[in-house]
């Protein structure tokens, strides 16, 4: 174990100085615990170089991917603003505690993903704190579970059984996505199905926090379109830059299971179908969703083009996913711009 840790420490040092050798796939036959064909348990001991001793909160937040945390909060607030009919003035403090609780739930979800994906992140060279040896997996796990406890406590304090139920379901999905024995991330269907449900739950939590139990047609149109965008586009395009790590872990991701060409075709068609469907619904709804639909359609065309033009280009493998992310931000900002009206 000490030799293994020393080797990985040396590898991390080489990476920082720009002399790291090409990543080597893990031998899952010799080390089944590192893949998914053995016990399904990710062995974290010695997976990263010795981290600095600290509370690690800043590094944990970085590990949990701030850009993803922000878009989840935007989804929650979009559900709330739609339920309120536009404007935050009518919401007041009613969404503050549930919003904080939901943010803690998403921190848990992506925190535990980082803890469970150490070996894959090393192979993929993601550069996140655990993989680069600056955050101990145990420290990250402690913050992860503190977030889960804080999330449940926040939702219980609202007195809403429905919000608490949504929160518990989200936490369960977040755990099942990454951790043994479930590891839904191991297959393309499991990954896409998980993010679809997590998206829908986020919007539902938003409109529930705003006082609406049953969604309107407009609520469902936005929530369904953007959750499908996550499942059909985001869950596939992220695989383009993670092929080496997914293969090393024995995952049947969209690329390793279907092949690069088919995965790119599915992502491109999925983007255009989701955007076209949302544009059709937006045209039929009285709600001012036209700008959001236009933003999604432009983003879908961009993603489709990038899926084709970046094929075989390792340096641009993540570009379609970045276009997917930017599109999400633009769509939600368009919804805010159309619905959030200042109080006269």
N, C-alpha and C positions, 0 to 999 in steps of 0.2 A: 504493500500500500504506500509506503514511504517513497519507494522508487517511482511509482506511478505519479504521485503528487509532484515529485521533483521534475519529472519529465514535462508535466503539464505546466509547471511554473516556468520552466525554461522556454516552453512554446509560447506562453503569454509574453515573456520578455522579448522573444524574437519578434512577435507580432508588433509590439510597441516600437521596436527599432526598425521595422520594415523589412526584416530578414526572415520572416516566418516561411516555413516550407508549405507546399500545397496541402490542404486538409486531407487527412486520411480517413476513409470510411471505417466505422467501428465494426469489429468482427463480432456480430451478434451470435455466431455459433459458439465462440469461445467465451463471450460475455453476454449471455442472454438477458440479464437484468437491465442492460443498457438499451436493448431494443424492445420490441413489443411481442416477440415470439416466445419469450421466456415467462418470467413471473409477471411481467407488466409493470414491475416496480422500477422507477428510475433511481439508479444508484448515484447519489449526489456526493459521496465522500471522495475528495480529491479531484472533483470534476473541474475545478477552477483553481487558479493560483491563490495563495494565501491572501485573504483580503485584509484591508486595514480594519482595526478594531474601532468601531464607533456604533452609535445608535443606527446609523444608516438610513434615516428617514428620507433625506434628499435622494440618495441612490435608489431607494425603494420606489420612490415616485417616478424616477427616471426609468426604472425597470418596468413599471406598469404602463409606460408609453403615454405621456401627457397628451399627445395629439389624439389618441383613441379615447382617453378619458374625457376630453373636451367634446368630442362628437357625441358621446353617450349622454353627456349633460345637455347638449343641444337637442337631442332626441326627446329627452324627458321634458325640457322646457317647451318644445314644440307641441307635444301632447297637451301640456297645461295651457298654453296660449290658445290653441284651437278650442279647447273646452271652455275657456273664458270668453271666447268670441273676439279676441284681439285685445292686446294691451296687458301689461303686468299690473296696472293699478288695481284691478279687481281681484288680483290674486293675493297680494300682500304677503304676510308671513306664512300663509297656508302651504306654500310650496318649499319654504326654506328648509324645514326639518326633513321632509320626504326627499327633497333634492340632495341634501347632504347625505342622507341614508343611502340613496341610490348610488351616489358617487363612491361611497365606501364599498358598496357591493361590486361595482365595476373594478375598483382597486383590488378587491379580493380576487376577482376573476382573472385579471391579467397578472396579478402578483403570483398566484399559484401556477399560472402558465409558465412564468419565468423560472420558478423553482423546479418545475417538472421537465423543462426543456433545456437544461444546462448542456447536455451532450450535443443535441441538435444545434443549439446556438453556437457552440464552439466550432462545429463543422461548417456552419453557414457564415461564421464570422459576423454575427449581428452587431457586435460592439456594445451590447448592453452590459450593465454593471456586473452581473453575476458572471457572465461569460468572460469578461475581461479581468476578472479576479479582484474586483474592488468591493464587492458586496457578498458576504457569506450567505450561502443558501439558507442556513439556519436563521440568520437575522431576517432575511426576506420572508421566510415562512412565518416568523413571529409577527411581523407587521401584517402579513396576509390574514392571519387568523384574528388579529386585533380588529382589522377592518370588518371582517365578517360579524364579529360580536357587536361592534359599534353600529353596523348597518341594521341588524335585527333590533337592537335597543332603540334606535331612532324611529323605526317603523312602529314598534310597539307603543312608543310614546305618543304617536298620533291618534291612537285609539281606533284605527281603521283596520278591521280584520282583512279587508280586501288588499290593502296596500301591503300588509304584513305577509299575506299569502303570495302576492306577486314577488316580493323580496326573497322569500324562502325558495320559491321556484327558480328565481334567477341565480341565487347562490348555489343551488343544487346543480343547475346546468353548467355554471362556471366551473364547479368542481369536477363534474362528470366529463367535461370537455377535455381536461388536461390530465387528471389524476387516475391512478389505478383504483379499482379494477375496470373502470368504464373506458376511459381514454377514447372518447368519441372522435377526437382529432385524428385517430388512426385511419379513418376512411373519409373519402370525399363526401359521401352522404351524411355521415355523422357530423362532420365539420359544418356543412351547409345547413343541415337541420338545426343544429345548436344555435348558430348565429341568427337564423331566421326567428326562432322562438325568443331569443334574448332581445332582439330588436322589437318584436311585438310587445313583449312584457315591458320594455322601457317606455314605449309610447303609452301603453295602458296605465302604467304607474303615473305618468304625467297627467293624463286627463282625470284619473281617479283623485290625485292630490288636489286638483282644481275643483273637485266636487261633482264630477260627472261619472256615473256608474256605467251607463251604456253609451257607447260611442255613436256619433252621427256618421253619415255617409262620408263626409269630408274627413273626419278623423280616421276612418278606416282606409280611405284612399291614400292619404299621406303615409300612415303607418305601414300599410301593406306594400306600397311601392318601395319605400326606403328599406324595409326589412328584406324584401326580395332582392333589392339592389345589393344588400350585404351578402345574402346567401348565394345568388347566382353570379355575382361579379367579384365582390371582395374576397370571398372564400376561395375563389379559383385563382384570381390574379396574384394573390399573395404567394401561391405555390410556385410561381415562375422563378422566384429567387431563392427558394428553399429546397430545391430538388436534392442537393447533396445530403442535407440533414435529414430530410424525409426518408430518403433511401437508406441512410445509415440506421435510422430508427425502425425501419421495416414498415413504414406507413404506406397505405394505399391512397395517397393524395390524388388530386385530379391529374397531375402530370405523371406521377409514377404508375398510376393505374391505367390511365387512358392514353398516355403519350402526349408530348408537347403540342403537336399539331391539333389534336382533338380538344385538348384543354383550352387552347387559345380560341378555337372555333366556338366552343361552348360559352366562354366568357364574352366574346364579341356578340354572339347572337343573344345571349341572356341580357346583355346591357341594352341592346336595341329593342328587345321585346318589352322589357320592364319600362323603359322610357316611353315607348310608343303607347303602351297600355295606360300609363299615368297621364300622358298628354290627352288621350281620348277621354278619360274620365274627367280630367280637369276642364275640358271644353264643355262637358255636359253639366258640370256643377255650377251653382250660382256663386260659390265661394271664389275669391280672387286667387286661384292657384296657377294662373297662366304663367307668371314669371318663374315659379318653381318648376313647372313642367318644361319650360323652355331651357332652363339651366340643366335639368336632367337629360334632356334630349341632346344638348350640345356635349355634355359630358359623356354620354353613351357613344356618340359618334367618335369622340376623341379616343375613348377606351378601345373601341373596335379597330380603329386605325392603328393604334399603338400595339395591339395584340398581334397584328400582322407585321408591322415594320420593325419591331424589336426582336423578332424571332431569330435565334442564333446569336444574339448580341448579349453576352453575359454582363457587360457593363451597364446595359439598360434594362436588365431583366425586371427590375422593380418599377420601372416607369409606368406600366399600365396600372399597377396598384396605387401609385401616387396620384394618377389621374382619377381613379375611383375615389380616393380620399378627398381630393380637392372638390370633386363634384358634390360629395355629400355636404361639405361645408357651404357651398354656393346654394344648394337647394334649400337648406334650412335657413340660411340668411334671407333667401328670397321669400320664404314663408313668413319670417319675422317682419320683413319690410312690408309685406302685403297686409298682415293682420295686426301688427302692433301699432296702435294709433295713440298719439298723446292725448291725455285728458284735456278737454277744452277749459 
